[in-house]
């Protein structure tokens, strides 16, 4: 089953279009978890890794029933070196054990054999020694497109071979996104629109039974009008939509990222879910808070979808 | 001393504009190193990491006297998960011990606090616990620009704060580079030229005593005419030039990447140096072969520079 079909199956099971971003920040992990890790491991990067793993497992336990997919942002692990990557690997394994799909938000990019190395590490098996697999192995990966198709094809190959997915940065949610993405070409098309055409083309070979391709796009929720345009340019691509919640996007803003069939987008929230316990309206127990925040987010998005699109479930 | 000044000092000391790419590939590491690692660690990722470390240390010993800088491509480590990243860290530390500057070729990119996490991990100290530093810590990092300045500023900040450098992908050496990079804007400028203007602007606050900024650019050696244009658009930026050797660029092709003062570019070769031992004209001893290959490369580039530019040493 290709990645898009797996994703849709999970969306239907959980009745949710939400993705929980697992972006641990040391200072915001509940103090008791940090203190316990330091007591056991000293003030070391091992302690940091252990605290992250325990925190993430708690979040995963709390949300696994309510969302199809989680998205660890690898920067928050990589910054702690190889111990951080160990924490990433254990987080991925735990989430998959709990039946969740995992998108590695790594925004990787390179060409040729280097891109293949990334693709093999994140979306397959770096077959270095017979039978050895690498624990980095996730279900999908975010990709940056500046290098053109040489930097995309090695990832597409692994999507085909290993039933994995990628989400290519097309239109991001940040305020300087326009600097390169919105340059107007001589034919009046914008750079990100030209890229959207390419994404649609790259996806044609990896379309699943439900009509969606495993070559998705990252489309920021902060630009709803552009989302609508992009939805038309990439009808078969699943959108990964950041910017909901902490970054200012609301449920109505993400609606244009969906197709008329009520599918086509997973909406990510990171801080708004995993650190919900810091807010007064939520439980001080970080797991209960995350669970409630995810239930609220599902309701918020599903209500908006019901209003404007064919409701999926 | 800012990164550009450190780089120029090292270039002068070694009388070399070359950079050795440390891109280990399991199957091309000499068999005795692989067998030894497997004998000691079994068929595990630990063995893979140990073999990479030993191989890299041999290369570093062989070339440290002849080049200012090395550039591990992190994809070739990351593909082996956290053990691979451990090998990366040990490689970086060993190279720095031997007096080499290290550019992490990671092509990282993200925005806001996520970009800061990458910047802190690669170009500073992820100050998570008092006194803890992360071993990922390199001297410079390659960056992808698709997100605009939000994705650049956090890295520039660390360049200023910690005397580090970045090289922003402007014009790459691959054949599909044109798909996005060469889109012609309505004012007739190409996307990569507009980016070059931005890079020049971002660098103004980080110019060192020698007139070079710590905000460099990646400019492929396979497009010499464009290199000349880019040299004019970014007079203060150091160029990191891939594509020499294995990718088809020669010494004459890289000359336009230099300024008239004979500085302004470091030219990378990876496979051509570290796997020189596979070629008949070189020693079968991989260290001797790498050393000879680097001496040849220096001579090749310095001869071409002498012909066309003010020769630096």
Interface residues (C-beta under 8 A of the other chain):
Chain A: X23 X25 X26 X38 X43 X44 X45 X47 X48 X73 X75 X76 X78 X79 X80 X81 X82 X83 X84 X85 X86 X88 X89 X107 X108 X109 X110 X111 X112 X113 X114 X115 X117 X118 X120 X121 X126 X128 X129 X130 X131 X132 X134 X135 X136 X144 X145 X146 X147 X148 X149 X150 X151 X169 X172 X174 X175 X176 X177 X178 X179 X180 X181 X183 X184 X185 X186 X188 X191 X194 X195 X198
Chain B: X23 X25 X26 X38 X43 X44 X45 X47 X48 X73 X75 X76 X78 X79 X80 X81 X82 X83 X84 X85 X86 X88 X89 X107 X108 X109 X110 X111 X112 X113 X114 X115 X117 X118 X120 X121 X126 X128 X129 X130 X131 X132 X134 X135 X136 X144 X145 X146 X147 X148 X149 X150 X151 X169 X172 X174 X175 X176 X177 X178 X179 X180 X181 X183 X184 X185 X186 X188 X191 X194 X195 X198
